[in-house]
Amino acid sequence: MSDLDEAIKLLRAALELLPPCHSDRSMSLNNLACSLQDRFLQRGIMSDIDEAIELHRAVLKLLPPRHSKRSTSLNNLADSFRNRFLQRGIMSDLDEAIELHRTALKLLPPYHSDRSLTLNNLAFSLQKRFLQRGIMSDLDEAIKLHRAALELLPPCHSDRYNSLNNLAASLGDRFLRRGIMSDLDEVIELHRAALELLPPHHSDRSKFLMTLALSLKKRFQQRGIMSDLDEAIELNRAALLLCPPNRFLQRGIMSDLDEAIKLLRAALLLCSSSHSHQSLFLNSLALCLRDKFLQSGIMSDLDEAIELNRAALLLDPSGHLDRSTCLNNLSASLRDRFQRRGIMSDLDEVIELNRAALLLRPPHSDRSMSLNNLACSLQDRFLQLGIMSDLDEAIELHRAALELLPPLHFKRSTFLGNFALSLQIRFQQRGIQSDLDEAFSLYSQLSHLSHAVSRADLSAAKSWAIFADVLNHDSALLAYKTALKLLERRVAVLSSSSCHFDVIREAVSSLATNAFLCSVRHGALTTAVELVEQGRAGDTGTALAEEFKRLSFRLRSMFDQSTEDQSLQKRQLTMQWDDIVSRIRMLCGFSRFLLPPLFSDLQKAAEDGPVIILNASLYGCDALIIHSTEDPVHVPLDVTQADVSELSSEFQSLAEQFGSSDHQHKLVGILRKLWNDIVDPIVQALRESNICPGSRIWWCPTAEFTLLPLHAAGLYEKKKKKNNLSHIYISSYTPTLATLIRARQRVSRDASSQHFVAIGQANPEKGKGLRCVAPELAVVAQYLAPVVSFTSLEEGNATVEGAIDALNHNQWLHLACHGMPNRQQPFESSFAMRDGPLMIKDIIRSNWQNPEFAFLSACHTTVGDEKSHDESIHLAAAMQFCGFRSVIGSMWSVDDEVARQVVSAFYRNLIDDSTRLDCTRAAVALHKAVKSLRNKIPLEQQIVFVHIGV
């Protein structure tokens, strides 16, 4: 820089020596102006660019209209105006730069050597104006000019790679606005062509590699082609290896957050405080640290992010193009810290920062978001200090933000929810009916959403349902129906079973159960059944054709990114998504695809006996008995959700101690309470419905009820055995009504032969050994080998590969091994084989042929998460999801010898004179087996096994 400073000093001295009319004065003025502009680009001193502009104006005054250098001088002045605009953000500077470029272009003949450069300069300025004002004609003209510039350059021209890159950038902007895939495809080809022109060690090669990688990543997010993503990752790695220390550039493409933070720290260390990318690096590192805080909750990460945001803001002076973004980034981090620590000074600063950001965005496309941000922070302050003017202003800001959004904008649901919440709060403060009416009017707009939805849509609908339910508003039932509809559509665009269960757990934690109770209160019992089933099933996989999955993938990617520029693409994609959903509904058997199930269809679950839905909600507990031909029967339960939760916790604590000492007295106490408070009222209703003793019944519990041994409820008094449920009815379980219906409909197509495999692993890779696996498998073989095609896998043969191969060739399964449940992600649950875990998700993917029955014997053993006492019910339910029509599992630890006795008695009762196996007899066979052992084994071992399915 000292050389440049000296050059400027010498140029000033030379200029002073020239008289005003000297022939070289214009050249001397131009040289000094260009040097000052160079120093401005290095140091950012505004007086340098201001002086450069005045000097360029003086040059133009000295040049006659037809002078050969006039177009060059016009371009130089235009470049100075554009550079000042980039620093101060004054639109008049950019407008003048564009007019100067146009004038310069008119002075150049069609094949002038400077014409291509001038075309590029004008196109670049028009592109910048488009980014500020959003006028598509500016962008279309920029693309046309970039194409013209490119045509003037021969294949080996030194500037051709830059011209290719410039055209690619303009087309990329148009793709983000219009979503035309041909634009993105051309962007990628242009980037490839530009890279081919760069030698291996060119200083811009790393930047071009990352630009191509970013375009490929965008195409992957649109089309889901893995090769695009793989290539993007390799290009980023190659770019990282090429980056020299003083030109390191990190664009945040790296998926691993910790690695991104490490790289950004390195970048900051390697560039000086005056480096043009310093602010970018500070902001990028701050954003990554904030993301890390949101994941881990470590306050030091957030504190550092705030300090980095402050430092970045200092580098972007008033009027700078990026200042509003820096203000928003800092306000977002401070708001996070306020929500964690409650320091009012943080919130006050958030409000001031949001006001400053809003002032910088009068016509800007992000103005609606700035309005929303300021409104939310004012609402936060009202909740802390109770100043009504803050809430009033927040409401008006929310109203203004919503008015700026088109009807199908992807942020509309978020803004609706925020606005409605502010009106709710003011209604609670002042009791003005118009506020309440407007809030519900806003919420009701959510019921008209018909396309694939975002998490924000679902969150807003849940808020509506809760608010309406609390106030007993007329829209409460519609709100729950809407929320559950959006839940199902949200699940439909998820990519994996893990995400599936995350969303289900988020919503079903209260949504479906509260919807059930709301329907019951309104006397809509059939609707209650439909809603609770819709909220818990979430099964649309069988109808997901390739086109539906592809569109769902693209929508999910867009909702995850949530960028302003993709609104049009989202609208186009959702229209395509709606179309494919309509076509799927025209297929046989899929007329209710992504629609609530009809009660008339759900009634089929009760064809072989009544199904009892047990519902626990914050507002009360109820049971509904579903009959095959009659309306549901409502059984109100005189317990609260807290009571059920306490009983469940008490039982779980007791179950941890089963096998260590005699806990029969405590167990009987729990089973009696279960009978008196929950099961007995249901039994009375069953008797009134003429359900005869000895009949089969199915339990379909929700929420806290899922952890209780409903089948074992009773008084357990010697003189009143008829007051034990097991003496009255034969109990089975089902996760949902739809699961039971599907199990009934799946009948083996191959009636000629039955294939049974028994798999036992007493000594798995991890976990303690099981004593009675070999004797248990011997018992199974004793009963099954004479009547079916029987295979046994034990010890060294019971490997993951061996088990999957056996599953592919058998319909009946007996499994004696450790079970490793995963309650958070049930498809990650597994069974312990000799060489590792046999995953539920691998069983689902296997080529299973008409699975009929599975007995999960020793799978209860406490390996893995010892606190998951419903583990085998989860494992058994997951196995039913794999396609098994009938499954037996255990609710807690089973003694090995007891397991052998139960297994022996079960198969003895299962096989009848026909010598053919029938999985629909499994529940009765288990009932008889346990009954025959009642005087031989402890109570907790009598009730440990449960049946799921037909």
Secondary structure, DSSP 8 states (H G I E B T S, - for coil): -HHHHHHHHHHHHHHHTS-TT-TTHHHHHHHHHHHHHHHHHHH--HHHHHHHHHHHHHHHHHS-TT-TTHHHHHHHHHHHHHHHHHHH--HHHHHHHHHHHHHHHHTS-TT-TTHHHHHHHHHHHHHHHHHHH--HHHHHHHHHHHHHHHHTS-TT-TTHHHHHHHHHHHHHHHHHHH--HHHHHHHHHHHHHHHHHS-TT-TTHHHHHHHHHHHHHHHHHHH--HHHHHHHHHHHHHHHHH--GGG----S--S-HHHHHHHHHHHHHHS-TT-TTHHHHHHHHHHHHHHHHHHH--HHHHHHHHHHHHHHHHHS-TT-TTHHHHHHHHHHHHHHHHHHH--HHHHHHHHHHHHHHHHT-SS-TTHHHHHHHHHHHHHHHHHHH--HHHHHHHHHHHHHHHHTS-TT-TTHHHHHHHHHHHHHHHHHHH--HHHHHHHHHHHHGGGG--S---HHHHHHHHHHHHHHHHTT-TTHHHHHHHHHHHHHHHHHT--SHHHHHHHHHHHHTTHHHHHHHHHHHTT-HHHHHHHHHHHHH---GGG--HHHHHHHHHHHHHHHH--GGGHHHHHHHHHHHHHHHHHHHTSTT-TTTTS---HHHHGGGGTTS-EEEEEEETTEEEEEEE-SSS--EEEEES--HHHHHHHHHHHHHHHTTBTTB--HHHHHHHHHHHIIIIIHHHHHHHHHTT--TT-EEEEEE-GGGGGS-GGG-B---GGGGGGBGGGT-EEEE-S-HHHHHHHHH---S--S--EEEEEE-SS-SSS---TTHHHHHHHHHHHHTTTSEEEEEEGGG--HHHHHHHHTT-SEEEEES-EE--SSSGGG-EEEETTEEEEHHHHHHS---S--EEEE-GGGS--S-TT-TTHHHHHHHHHHHTT-SEEEEESS---HHHHHHHHHHHHHHH--TT----GGGHHHHHHHHHHHTTTTS-HHHHSSEEEEE-
